[in-house]
Amino acid sequence: MYHCIFLQFVAHPHCQQLLASIWYAGIPGWRRYNFVAKVIIIISLIGLLPVMAAIYLLMPRSRVGRLVRTPFMKFMYHSASFGVFLFLLILASTNVGSSGGDYQVRQQQRGPSPTALEWLIVLYVMGVYTIHFTASVIDVIVNNNDLISC
């Protein structure tokens, strides 16, 4: 018989400060900003996502590239990307963007060609799949190198 003693885990304030500094790296004073300032910063950073992604692709070791790699920015951009995907699905399911006559014609066709909105959804899903597949391949390569070197 095993007796497990459950102890309450108490994190030291210095550990909490270290984790917060790692999480919010690149955004000095984030915890001191008020709610409105945080919302404005988040909306502006989400609006700058295409620009920051292009800079990161061209210069991954630049200051912007290091900022994009912080956990907070990764979380924020992943959440924004998922929100855009849900928005595209809502638009596609409510037939927004198709006029009344076009909708009637599409309903009567068997297997109508995809709309531009449906192509956007397909591209999004293919991009996410590619990212996850690439990450899995890299993990397998790294793990196999660790096994080979033993």
C-alpha positions as CSV (number, residue, x, y, z in Angstrom):
1,M,0.0,0.0,0.0
2,Y,1.2,3.4,-0.9
3,H,0.3,6.3,1.3
4,C,0.3,9.6,-0.6
5,I,0.6,12.7,1.3
6,F,-0.7,15.7,-0.5
7,L,1.0,18.9,0.4
8,Q,-0.2,22.3,-0.6
9,F,2.0,23.8,-3.2
10,V,3.0,27.3,-2.5
11,A,4.9,29.2,-5.1
12,H,7.5,31.6,-3.9
13,P,6.9,35.2,-4.9
14,H,10.3,35.3,-6.7
15,C,9.2,32.4,-8.9
16,Q,6.0,34.2,-9.7
17,Q,8.0,37.3,-10.6
18,L,10.4,35.3,-12.8
19,L,7.5,33.6,-14.6
20,A,5.8,36.9,-15.2
21,S,8.9,38.5,-16.5
22,I,9.4,35.6,-19.0
23,W,5.7,35.6,-20.0
24,Y,5.6,39.3,-20.7
25,A,9.1,39.8,-22.0
26,G,9.4,42.5,-24.5
27,I,6.5,44.5,-23.1
28,P,7.9,46.4,-20.2
29,G,5.5,47.5,-17.5
30,W,2.6,45.4,-18.8
31,R,1.4,44.6,-15.3
32,R,1.2,48.2,-14.4
33,Y,-1.0,49.3,-17.3
34,N,-4.7,49.8,-16.7
35,F,-7.3,47.7,-18.5
36,V,-8.0,50.2,-21.3
37,A,-4.3,50.6,-22.1
38,K,-3.9,46.8,-22.3
39,V,-6.9,46.4,-24.6
40,I,-5.5,49.2,-26.9
41,I,-2.1,47.5,-27.0
42,I,-3.5,44.1,-27.7
43,I,-5.7,45.4,-30.5
44,S,-2.8,47.3,-32.1
45,L,-0.5,44.3,-31.8
46,I,-3.1,42.0,-33.4
47,G,-3.6,44.6,-36.2
48,L,0.2,44.6,-36.8
49,L,0.3,40.8,-37.0
50,P,0.9,40.6,-40.8
51,V,3.7,43.2,-40.6
52,M,5.3,41.5,-37.6
53,A,5.0,38.1,-39.3
54,A,6.7,39.4,-42.4
55,I,9.5,41.0,-40.4
56,Y,9.9,37.7,-38.4
57,L,10.2,35.7,-41.7
58,L,12.8,38.0,-43.1
59,M,14.8,38.7,-39.9
60,P,14.0,36.2,-37.2
61,R,16.8,37.3,-34.9
62,S,15.8,41.0,-34.9
63,R,14.2,42.7,-32.0
64,V,10.8,42.2,-33.5
65,G,11.6,38.5,-34.1
66,R,12.5,38.0,-30.5
67,L,9.3,39.8,-29.4
68,V,7.2,37.5,-31.6
69,R,8.8,34.5,-30.0
70,T,7.7,35.5,-26.4
71,P,5.0,33.3,-24.8
72,F,2.6,36.1,-24.4
73,M,2.8,37.1,-28.1
74,K,2.5,33.5,-29.2
75,F,-0.6,33.1,-27.1
76,M,-2.1,36.3,-28.3
77,Y,-1.5,35.6,-32.0
78,H,-2.7,32.0,-31.7
79,S,-5.9,33.2,-30.1
80,A,-6.4,35.9,-32.7
81,S,-5.8,33.4,-35.5
82,F,-8.4,31.0,-34.0
83,G,-10.8,34.0,-33.6
84,V,-10.4,34.8,-37.3
85,F,-11.0,31.2,-38.2
86,L,-14.2,31.1,-36.2
87,F,-15.3,34.4,-37.8
88,L,-14.7,32.9,-41.3
89,L,-16.8,29.8,-40.3
90,I,-19.6,32.0,-39.0
91,L,-19.6,34.0,-42.3
92,A,-19.6,30.8,-44.4
93,S,-22.4,29.2,-42.4
94,T,-24.6,32.3,-42.5
95,N,-24.0,32.8,-46.3
96,V,-22.8,36.3,-45.8
97,G,-21.5,37.9,-49.0
98,S,-23.7,35.9,-51.3
99,S,-26.6,37.8,-52.9
100,G,-30.1,36.3,-52.9
101,G,-30.0,35.2,-56.5
102,D,-26.5,33.7,-56.2
103,Y,-27.6,31.8,-53.1
104,Q,-30.6,30.3,-54.9
105,V,-28.5,29.2,-57.8
106,R,-25.9,27.6,-55.5
107,Q,-28.7,25.7,-53.7
108,Q,-30.0,24.2,-56.9
109,Q,-26.5,23.1,-58.2
110,R,-25.1,19.7,-57.3
111,G,-21.6,20.2,-55.9
112,P,-21.2,24.0,-56.6
113,S,-17.7,25.3,-56.8
114,P,-16.3,26.8,-53.6
115,T,-16.7,30.5,-52.9
116,A,-13.8,32.8,-52.1
117,L,-14.7,32.5,-48.4
118,E,-14.6,28.7,-48.5
119,W,-11.2,28.9,-50.2
120,L,-10.0,31.1,-47.3
121,I,-11.1,28.5,-44.8
122,V,-9.4,25.7,-46.8
123,L,-6.1,27.8,-46.9
124,Y,-6.3,28.4,-43.2
125,V,-6.8,24.7,-42.4
126,M,-4.0,23.7,-44.8
127,G,-1.7,26.2,-43.1
128,V,-2.4,25.0,-39.6
129,Y,-2.0,21.4,-40.7
130,T,1.4,22.3,-42.3
131,I,2.6,24.0,-39.2
132,H,1.6,21.1,-36.9
133,F,3.0,18.5,-39.3
134,T,6.3,20.4,-39.6
135,A,6.5,20.7,-35.8
136,S,5.9,16.9,-35.4
137,V,8.6,16.1,-38.0
138,I,11.1,18.4,-36.1
139,D,10.2,16.7,-32.8
140,V,10.8,13.2,-34.3
141,I,14.2,14.3,-35.7
142,V,15.3,15.9,-32.4
143,N,14.1,12.9,-30.4
144,N,15.8,10.4,-32.7
145,N,19.1,12.4,-32.5
146,D,18.9,12.2,-28.7
147,L,18.5,8.4,-28.9
148,I,21.3,8.0,-31.4
149,S,23.8,10.1,-29.3
150,C,23.2,7.9,-26.2
